[in-house]
């Protein structure tokens, strides 16, 4: 059973592949592939836009932290000048935390910058491939259209197309029917000449072979009687012949 199931599955796949191959239009397939590539390009562009947005957002946060660090540095100096070393220490500690966050944001911005450059390079390569595919697609579509037109013209000229094949089959059927009817007509004529067929339209019961021979014998006697009458008239001479004329 496993072997039979595998063969059936293979056969079904082959049938489906054959149907898809006949139904597939190269122009539509190429256009669909081109549209999919454009969708991929659009997604890459959206990715670049998101990276740029994130980078700008981090850059704004980094700039704000740097302003806070400068402000805390000024406050620490003022506290030292005022003799408030405790306040100065607190300001410096806060400033150090902010500087640490600023360094982290700076690294993230640098990573996003690298990601943006990588995506931008990929976008350029993808756009170039898509443009190359578009040009090649149009050439293939033109070649396919030309080949398809040539095939149709050749099929029409040689009579091997589907329409001409139907016409040829119809003509062959007509010829076969005509030959069959002619053979039947010849057979009927031959049977009639042989006396095998009976006249179904004749009045009275059908005649058998004996009746037919008797009828032919009677017809022969009538002919003999007519010939005897003519001979008698000719033997009687002109007078006799004149007397019978009106």
C-alpha positions in Angstrom: 0.0 0.0 0.0 2.7 2.6 0.8 4.2 2.0 -2.7 0.8 2.4 -4.4 0.0 5.6 -2.3 3.3 7.1 -3.4 2.7 6.4 -7.0 -0.8 7.8 -6.8 0.6 10.9 -5.1 3.2 11.3 -7.8 0.6 10.9 -10.5 -1.6 13.5 -8.9 1.2 16.0 -8.6 2.2 15.4 -12.2 -1.4 16.0 -13.4 -1.6 19.2 -11.3 1.8 20.4 -12.6 0.6 19.8 -16.2 -2.6 21.7 -15.6 -0.8 24.6 -14.0 1.7 24.6 -16.8 -1.1 24.9 -19.4 -2.9 27.5 -17.4 0.1 29.6 -16.6 0.6 32.8 -18.6 4.3 33.9 -18.7 3.4 37.5 -18.9 1.2 37.4 -15.8 3.8 35.3 -14.0 6.5 37.8 -14.7 4.4 40.8 -13.8 3.4 39.1 -10.5 7.1 38.4 -9.7 7.9 42.0 -10.5 5.2 43.3 -8.2 6.4 41.0 -5.4 9.9 42.5 -5.8 8.5 46.0 -5.6 6.8 45.0 -2.4 10.1 43.8 -1.0 11.7 47.0 -2.0 9.0 49.0 -0.3 9.5 47.0 2.9 13.2 47.7 2.8 12.4 51.4 2.4 10.0 51.3 5.4 12.8 49.6 7.4 15.2 52.4 6.5 12.6 55.0 7.5 12.0 53.3 10.8 15.8 53.1 11.5 16.2 56.8 10.7 13.3 57.7 12.9 14.7 55.7 15.8 18.1 57.2 15.3 16.7 60.7 15.3 14.7 60.0 18.5 17.8 58.7 20.3 19.8 61.7 19.0 17.2 64.1 20.5 17.4 62.2 23.8 21.2 62.3 23.7 21.1 66.1 23.1 18.7 66.6 26.0 20.9 64.5 28.4 24.0 66.5 27.3 22.1 69.7 28.2 21.2 68.3 31.6 24.9 67.3 32.1 26.0 70.8 31.4 23.4 72.2 33.7 24.4 69.9 36.6 28.1 70.8 35.9 27.2 74.5 36.4 25.2 73.7 39.5 28.1 71.8 41.0 30.4 74.7 40.4 28.0 77.1 42.0 27.6 74.8 45.1 31.4 74.6 45.5 31.6 78.3 45.3 28.9 78.7 47.9 30.7 76.2 50.2 28.0 73.6 49.8 30.1 70.7 49.0 27.3 68.2 49.7 25.1 69.8 47.0 28.1 69.9 44.6 28.7 66.1 45.2 25.0 65.3 44.5 25.1 67.4 41.3 28.3 65.6 40.2 26.8 62.2 40.9 23.7 63.0 38.8 25.9 64.3 36.0 28.0 61.1 36.0 24.8 59.0 35.6 23.6 61.2 32.7 27.0 61.0 31.1 26.8 57.2 31.3 23.4 57.2 29.7 24.6 59.6 27.0 27.4 57.2 26.2 25.0 54.4 25.9 22.7 56.4 23.6 25.7 57.4 21.5 26.6 53.8 20.9 23.0 53.0 20.0 22.9 55.9 17.6 26.1 54.6 16.0 24.6 51.1 15.6 21.5 52.6 14.0 23.7 54.6 11.7 25.5 51.4 10.6 22.1 49.6 10.2 20.9 52.5 8.1 24.0 52.3 5.9 23.6 48.6 5.5 19.9 48.8 4.6 20.5 51.7 2.2 23.2 49.6 0.4 20.8 46.7 0.2 18.0 49.0 -1.1 20.3 50.2 -3.8 21.3 46.7 -4.8 17.7 45.5 -4.7 16.5 48.4 -6.8 19.2 47.7 -9.4 18.1 44.1 -9.6 14.5 45.0 -9.9 15.2 47.4 -12.7 17.3 44.7 -14.4 14.4 42.2 -13.9 11.9 44.7 -15.3 14.0 45.2 -18.5 14.5 41.5 -18.9 10.8 40.9 -18.1 9.6 43.2 -20.9 12.1 41.5 -23.4 10.8 38.0 -22.4 7.2 39.2 -22.7 7.8 40.6 -26.2 9.6 37.4 -27.2 6.8 35.3 -25.9 4.2 37.4 -27.7 6.1 37.2 -30.9 6.5 33.4 -30.6 2.9 33.0 -29.7 1.8 35.0 -32.7 4.1 33.0 -35.0 2.8 29.7 -33.6 -0.8 30.8 -34.2 0.0 32.0 -37.8 1.8 28.7 -38.5 -1.0 26.6 -37.1 -3.5 28.5 -39.1 -1.4 28.2 -42.3 -0.7 24.5 -41.8 -4.0 23.5 -40.3 -2.6 22.0 -37.1 -4.3 24.4 -34.7 -7.2 23.5 -32.5 -9.8 25.1 -34.7 -8.5 23.6 -37.8 -8.3 20.2 -36.1 -12.0 20.5 -35.3 -12.7 21.4 -38.9 -10.7 18.5 -40.1 -12.5 16.1 -37.8 -15.9 17.4 -38.9 -14.9 17.0 -42.6 -13.7 13.5 -42.0 -16.9 12.6 -40.2 -18.9 14.1 -43.2 -16.8 12.0 -45.7 -17.3 8.9 -43.6 -21.1 9.4 -43.5 -21.2 10.1 -47.2 -19.3 6.9 -48.0 -21.5 4.9 -45.7 -24.7 6.3 -47.3 -23.3 5.6 -50.8 -22.4 2.0 -49.8 -25.9 1.6 -48.4 -27.5 3.0 -51.6 -25.5 0.6 -53.7 -26.4 -2.3 -51.5 -30.1 -1.4 -51.7 -29.9 -1.1 -55.5 -28.2 -4.5 -55.7 -30.8 -6.1 -53.5 -33.6 -4.6 -55.6 -32.0 -5.8 -58.8 -31.7 -9.3 -57.4 -35.3 -9.2 -56.3 -34.4 -9.7 -52.7 -36.2 -6.6 -51.4 -40.0 -6.5 -51.5 -42.0 -3.4 -52.4 -43.6 -2.5 -49.1 -45.8 0.2 -50.8 -47.4 -2.3 -53.2 -51.1 -3.2 -52.6 -52.1 -6.6 -51.5 -50.0 -9.3 -49.8 -46.3 -9.6 -50.6 -45.5 -11.9 -53.5 -43.2 -14.9 -53.1 -40.9 -16.2 -55.7 -43.5 -18.4 -57.3 -46.0 -15.5 -57.7 -43.3 -13.4 -59.2 -42.4 -16.1 -61.8 -46.0 -16.6 -62.7 -46.5 -12.8 -63.2 -43.4 -12.7 -65.4 -44.8 -15.7 -67.4 -48.1 -13.9 -67.9 -46.3 -10.8 -69.0 -44.4 -12.9 -71.5 -47.6 -14.4 -73.0 -49.1 -11.0 -73.4 -46.0 -9.9 -75.4 -46.3 -13.1 -77.5 -50.0 -12.4 -78.2 -49.1 -8.8 -79.3 -46.4 -10.0 -81.6 -48.8 -12.5 -83.2 -51.4 -9.8 -83.8 -48.9 -7.6 -85.5 -47.7 -10.5 -87.7 -51.3 -11.3 -88.7 -52.0 -7.7 -89.6 -48.9 -7.6 -91.8 -49.8 -10.9 -93.5 -53.3 -9.6 -94.3 -51.8 -7.1 -96.7 -52.4 -3.4 -97.4 -56.1 -3.8 -97.7 -56.4 -5.3 -94.3 -54.1 -2.7 -92.9 -56.1 0.1 -94.6 -59.3 -1.2 -93.3 -58.1 -1.0 -89.7 -56.9 2.6 -90.1 -59.3 5.3 -89.1 
